[in-house]
Amino acid sequence: MRPFDQHRPNPARMYDYMLGGSANYAVDREAIEQLAELIPEAVPLARANRAFLQRAVRYVAAAGVRQFLDLGSGLPTQGSAHEVAPEARVVYVDHDPVVATHAKALLAELAEARAPRAPGRALVVEADLLDPDDVLAQAGRFLDLAEPVGVVLVSILHFLPDSAQPQRAVAALRERMPPGSHLVITHATTRGRLEEERPQGPAASGGDRTPAEIRAFFGDFVLEPPGLVQAVDWRPDRPKLVGDWSLPSSLMAGVAKKVAAKK
């Protein structure tokens, strides 16, 4: 097994630490403490993102979907899809070979601790979401791609510039999914920006997209209510209370369903 470098912070381990996990090292914790000083909303955003993922997976599972494909998943800890929907089959996909290897080890440890003689309902594959053919070829060995799938793209698309053509990759995934499938997306956008203009300056060369451009990732899938909104506002578990804080940055979130074409 290729080991993590314990002397350099790793984004997957850092995210695990922000969520309160234990699959991280001192160097990751130190990096997050420094990040939080520079960007105080970093940890609240990570937790809001994970809370949305949990609500969305519960919603999709309640709609009858029994399998999930989580792309750019990192380490499957702290309330990941297989924990939220324990009866579902889940495939986690990450392109980093070291992260994928350790994710597999984590799942194996969890499976052994909980049900040593039962077959696992989650697995990890090493693949790049920008290569949807490879993703689906590997996932198809565990999932039934003729049945509805919950495709999860949470906090990954904003890391991909337009030059990488993530729009084409997501469109290919949408096309291959059968009716009844759902697409779950979160996407950060410029701090406080909700207007429709194209961002200018250095951010424009990255994955900083307007809400209209984020909406385009859903294609012809039908957005479930309340549509594309701030992650904290997507079907919250409880109503907002007086004095509730709001995130200073924008993390847009939505869930959309593929409907059968009318004959």
C-alpha distance (Angstrom), angle and dihedral (degrees) to the residues before:
residue distance angle dihedral
M1 . . .
R2 3.79 . .
P3 3.82 105.5 .
F4 3.77 126.9 -132.8
D5 3.79 113.3 -111.3
Q6 3.80 101.0 -112.3
H7 3.80 91.5 -162.1
R8 3.81 97.6 59.3
P9 3.81 125.4 58.4
N10 3.78 116.0 -113.7
P11 3.84 122.3 -153.4
A12 3.82 93.6 -135.1
R13 3.79 92.7 51.9
M14 3.80 91.5 42.8
Y15 3.80 89.7 54.1
D16 3.80 89.7 48.6
Y17 3.81 89.3 54.3
M18 3.82 92.5 48.9
L19 3.81 87.6 55.1
G20 3.79 92.2 50.8
G21 3.79 96.4 -102.8
S22 3.80 130.1 146.3
A23 3.83 100.6 -138.5
N24 3.79 92.8 99.1
Y25 3.79 141.9 85.6
A26 3.79 135.2 -129.3
V27 3.80 90.8 -97.5
D28 3.82 89.7 58.3
R29 3.79 92.6 48.8
E30 3.79 91.1 49.3
A31 3.80 90.9 50.1
I32 3.81 91.4 52.2
E33 3.79 92.2 48.6
Q34 3.80 89.0 54.0
L35 3.80 91.8 44.8
A36 3.80 91.4 50.9
E37 3.79 90.2 55.3
L38 3.80 91.0 54.0
I39 3.82 96.9 37.0
P40 3.82 109.4 23.4
E41 3.82 92.2 -175.7
A42 3.83 93.8 57.7
V43 3.80 96.2 93.8
P44 3.85 95.8 40.2
L45 3.81 88.9 49.7
A46 3.81 91.9 51.3
R47 3.78 91.1 50.2
A48 3.80 93.1 45.3
N49 3.80 87.8 51.2
R50 3.80 92.9 52.2
A51 3.81 92.2 44.6
F52 3.80 89.3 53.9
L53 3.82 91.1 49.0
Q54 3.79 89.8 54.0
R55 3.81 93.5 48.7
A56 3.80 91.4 45.9
V57 3.81 94.4 49.1
R58 3.80 90.5 49.2
Y59 3.82 89.6 49.6
V60 3.80 94.0 49.2
A61 3.80 92.2 44.9
A62 3.81 89.7 50.9
A63 3.82 87.2 54.7
G64 3.80 88.2 62.3
V65 3.82 101.6 -96.5
R66 3.79 110.8 142.2
Q67 3.80 102.1 -179.2
F68 3.79 134.5 55.7
L69 3.79 135.7 -165.1
D70 3.82 110.5 -158.2
L71 3.81 111.4 -166.7
G72 3.79 122.3 -160.2
S73 3.77 87.1 9.7
G74 3.80 102.1 159.0
L75 3.80 113.1 -166.1
P76 3.83 112.3 -5.7
T77 3.80 97.3 -131.6
Q78 3.80 138.1 120.3
G79 3.77 106.5 33.7
S80 3.79 100.2 -20.9
A81 3.81 122.1 167.7
H82 3.82 96.5 -87.1
E83 3.81 89.8 56.2
V84 3.80 94.7 46.1
A85 3.82 92.9 47.1
P86 3.82 103.8 27.7
E87 3.82 93.5 170.9
A88 3.81 92.6 55.8
R89 3.78 129.4 86.5
V90 3.80 112.5 -118.8
V91 3.79 131.8 -166.9
Y92 3.79 116.5 -165.8
V93 3.80 116.5 -158.0
D94 3.80 126.5 -161.6
H95 3.79 128.6 161.8
D96 3.83 95.2 -151.8
P97 3.83 105.9 94.2
V98 3.80 93.5 -154.0
V99 3.81 92.9 49.8
A100 3.81 91.1 45.6
T101 3.80 91.8 50.5
H102 3.79 93.4 50.7
A103 3.79 92.0 43.3
K104 3.81 88.7 56.3
A105 3.79 90.2 50.5
L106 3.81 91.7 49.9
L107 3.80 92.6 51.1
A108 3.80 90.9 47.5
E109 3.81 90.9 52.4
L110 3.81 91.9 48.9
A111 3.80 92.7 47.4
E112 3.79 92.2 49.2
A113 3.81 92.5 48.4
R114 3.80 95.3 48.0
A115 3.80 105.2 34.5
P116 3.81 114.1 -1.4
R117 3.81 94.3 -178.1
A118 3.81 99.3 39.9
P119 3.80 122.4 92.0
G120 3.79 113.7 -108.5
R121 3.79 118.5 -105.4
A122 3.81 94.3 -156.6
L123 3.76 134.3 53.3
V124 3.79 140.0 171.8
V125 3.79 126.9 -128.4
E126 3.76 128.6 -171.1
A127 3.79 108.1 -128.1
D128 3.79 142.0 124.2
L129 3.80 117.7 -111.6
L130 3.82 87.1 -143.5
D131 3.82 86.4 68.7
P132 3.82 100.4 58.2
D133 3.81 93.4 170.7
D134 3.81 91.0 61.2
V135 3.81 92.2 41.9
L136 3.80 92.5 53.4
A137 3.81 93.7 41.8
Q138 3.80 90.3 56.5
A139 3.80 96.3 38.4
G140 3.79 90.9 47.4
R141 3.80 90.3 67.6
F142 3.82 88.4 67.3
L143 3.81 105.0 22.7
D144 3.79 128.7 56.8
L145 3.80 100.7 -124.7
A146 3.80 90.8 -169.4
E147 3.82 87.3 69.2
P148 3.84 126.5 66.0
V149 3.80 115.8 -74.9
G150 3.78 131.3 -163.9
V151 3.82 104.4 -135.0
V152 3.81 110.6 -159.3
L153 3.82 121.0 -159.5
V154 3.77 101.8 167.9
S155 3.82 120.0 168.9
I156 3.79 94.3 -21.2
L157 3.81 108.9 93.7
H158 3.81 94.8 65.4
F159 3.81 88.5 62.4
L160 3.81 90.4 60.4
P161 3.82 119.3 79.1
D162 3.78 120.9 -143.3
S163 3.81 88.4 -106.9
A164 3.83 88.3 69.3
Q165 3.82 88.2 57.3
P166 3.81 98.0 -132.0
Q167 3.82 87.7 163.6
R168 3.79 90.3 65.0
A169 3.81 92.8 47.1
V170 3.82 93.0 50.4
A171 3.82 90.6 45.7
A172 3.82 89.3 54.4
L173 3.80 90.4 51.6
R174 3.80 91.3 49.1
E175 3.79 91.3 50.0
R176 3.81 93.1 52.0
M177 3.79 95.1 48.8
P178 3.83 118.2 95.2
P179 3.83 122.4 -127.1
G180 3.79 112.2 -76.0
S181 3.80 91.9 42.1
H182 3.80 118.6 128.3
L183 3.80 132.1 -146.4
V184 3.82 117.6 -147.7
I185 3.81 116.8 -165.6
T186 3.78 139.2 171.9
H187 3.79 119.8 -178.5
A188 3.78 129.2 176.9
T189 3.77 118.4 -134.9
T190 3.79 134.3 -171.9
R191 3.76 112.8 -54.2
G192 3.77 109.1 -81.9
R193 3.81 92.8 -10.3
L194 3.76 115.5 138.6
E195 3.78 99.7 146.1
E196 3.76 121.4 104.0
E197 3.81 101.8 -116.7
R198 3.78 119.1 118.3
P199 3.84 109.2 -105.1
Q200 3.78 115.0 -107.5
G201 3.79 131.7 -150.1
P202 3.82 128.8 29.2
A203 3.82 94.1 -24.6
A204 3.79 90.7 60.5
S205 3.81 90.9 70.0
G206 3.81 91.8 57.4
G207 3.77 131.3 52.6
D208 3.81 97.7 -67.9
R209 3.80 101.4 133.0
T210 3.77 135.3 174.4
P211 3.82 120.5 -114.6
A212 3.81 89.1 -102.7
E213 3.80 90.7 55.1
I214 3.80 90.9 46.7
R215 3.80 89.5 49.5
A216 3.81 88.9 54.9
F217 3.83 90.5 66.7
F218 3.82 87.7 70.9
G219 3.81 91.2 58.7
D220 3.80 111.5 -177.9
F221 3.80 93.5 -16.7
V222 3.81 110.2 120.0
L223 3.81 114.2 -114.9
E224 3.78 113.2 -126.1
P225 3.83 116.4 -132.6
P226 2.98 129.8 -53.1
G227 3.82 87.1 31.4
L228 3.79 125.0 -150.8
V229 3.80 105.7 -11.6
Q230 3.79 141.5 140.6
A231 3.81 109.4 -58.8
V232 3.81 92.5 -118.3
D233 3.82 89.2 54.5
W234 3.82 97.5 51.9
R235 3.81 105.0 106.6
P236 3.82 94.8 -43.3
D237 3.79 117.2 -152.5
R238 3.78 91.2 -123.9
P239 3.80 136.2 16.5
K240 3.78 116.9 -93.6
L241 3.77 114.5 -94.5
V242 3.77 128.4 -144.5
G243 3.77 106.7 -84.1
D244 3.81 95.4 23.6
W245 3.79 109.5 150.1
S246 3.76 121.4 -123.1
L247 3.79 126.5 -149.3
P248 3.82 114.5 -101.5
S249 3.81 90.9 -146.0
S250 3.78 128.5 60.8
L251 3.79 119.6 -110.8
M252 3.77 106.9 173.7
A253 3.80 118.2 -156.0
G254 3.77 137.7 -176.7
V255 3.79 145.5 158.5
A256 3.81 121.2 -147.2
K257 3.79 133.7 -176.4
K258 3.78 130.8 -141.8
V259 3.81 109.1 -127.6
A260 3.77 124.1 -159.5
A261 3.81 113.7 -102.5
K262 3.78 114.0 -104.8
K263 3.81 113.9 -111.4
